[in-house]
Amino acid sequence: MLPLHSKLTVIGAGPGGYTAAIYASRAGLEPILLEGLIPGGPLRVSYGVDNFPGYSQGIQRPELKEEMRKQAKGFGTIIMESKAEKIDLLNRPFTIE
């Protein structure tokens, strides 16, 4: 794969990762989100989500994950189904393999 360059890379596709990607996209940072091989973060271990804001009756995990993914993509996030194997934060530019 050819090297990709981005202003911002989000690692992880749980609620926090998708939220970061949405805010970064809205700020014009053109983020790349690395979903990992099994996306979902803490949502992977739960089926029903009863405490997520905006869903007074709760929401099922697959539906919530898909809604967050669509929202991030809709704002321009590039979503990649890959994981970070190695991250170098000591040298600039930072690199992720």
C-alpha positions as CSV (number, residue, x, y, z in Angstrom):
1,M,0.0,0.0,0.0
2,L,1.2,3.5,-0.8
3,P,1.8,5.9,2.1
4,L,-1.1,8.1,3.0
5,H,-0.7,11.5,4.5
6,S,-3.3,13.2,6.7
7,K,-3.6,16.1,9.0
8,L,-5.3,13.8,11.6
9,T,-5.6,10.1,12.0
10,V,-8.1,8.6,14.5
11,I,-7.3,5.1,15.7
12,G,-10.3,3.1,16.8
13,A,-13.9,2.9,15.8
14,G,-15.7,3.0,19.1
15,P,-18.0,5.9,20.0
16,G,-15.0,8.0,21.0
17,G,-13.2,7.4,17.7
18,Y,-16.3,8.2,15.6
19,T,-17.0,11.3,17.7
20,A,-13.4,12.5,17.2
21,A,-13.6,11.8,13.4
22,I,-16.9,13.7,13.2
23,Y,-15.6,16.8,15.0
24,A,-12.3,16.7,13.0
25,S,-14.2,16.4,9.7
26,R,-16.5,19.3,10.7
27,A,-13.3,21.4,11.4
28,G,-11.9,20.7,8.0
29,L,-9.1,18.4,9.1
30,E,-9.9,15.6,6.6
31,P,-9.3,12.8,9.1
32,I,-8.6,9.2,8.3
33,L,-10.2,6.8,10.8
34,L,-8.6,3.4,11.2
35,E,-11.4,1.0,12.2
36,G,-9.3,-1.9,13.1
37,L,-10.2,-5.4,12.1
38,I,-13.2,-5.6,14.4
39,P,-14.7,-2.1,14.8
40,G,-16.9,-1.1,17.6
41,G,-14.7,-0.5,20.7
42,P,-16.7,-1.1,23.9
43,L,-19.8,-1.6,21.8
44,R,-18.5,-5.0,20.7
45,V,-19.4,-6.5,24.1
46,S,-22.9,-5.2,24.3
47,Y,-25.9,-5.7,22.2
48,G,-28.4,-3.2,23.5
49,V,-27.3,0.3,24.4
50,D,-29.6,2.0,26.8
51,N,-27.5,4.9,27.9
52,F,-26.4,6.6,24.7
53,P,-27.7,10.2,24.4
54,G,-30.5,10.8,21.9
55,Y,-32.1,7.4,22.1
56,S,-34.7,7.5,24.9
57,Q,-35.7,3.9,24.2
58,G,-32.2,2.6,23.7
59,I,-30.6,1.4,20.4
60,Q,-29.1,-1.9,19.2
61,R,-25.3,-1.9,18.9
62,P,-25.1,-2.7,15.2
63,E,-27.5,0.1,14.4
64,L,-25.7,2.6,16.6
65,K,-22.3,1.7,15.1
66,E,-23.7,2.0,11.5
67,E,-25.3,5.4,12.3
68,M,-22.0,6.7,13.7
69,R,-20.1,5.4,10.7
70,K,-22.5,7.0,8.2
71,Q,-22.3,10.3,10.0
72,A,-18.5,10.3,10.0
73,K,-18.4,9.4,6.3
74,G,-21.1,12.0,5.6
75,F,-18.8,14.7,7.0
76,G,-15.9,13.5,4.9
77,T,-14.0,11.1,7.1
78,I,-12.0,8.5,5.2
79,I,-12.6,5.2,6.9
80,M,-10.1,2.4,6.5
81,E,-10.6,-1.2,7.7
82,S,-7.1,-1.6,9.0
83,K,-5.3,-1.5,12.3
84,A,-2.3,0.4,13.5
85,E,0.6,-2.0,14.0
86,K,3.3,0.5,14.9
87,I,3.1,4.2,15.8
88,D,6.2,6.5,15.9
89,L,5.4,9.7,17.8
90,L,9.1,10.5,18.5
91,N,9.9,11.8,15.0
92,R,8.0,14.2,12.8
93,P,6.1,13.6,10.7
94,F,4.5,11.0,13.0
95,T,4.1,7.7,11.3
96,I,1.6,4.9,11.6
97,E,2.2,1.4,10.0
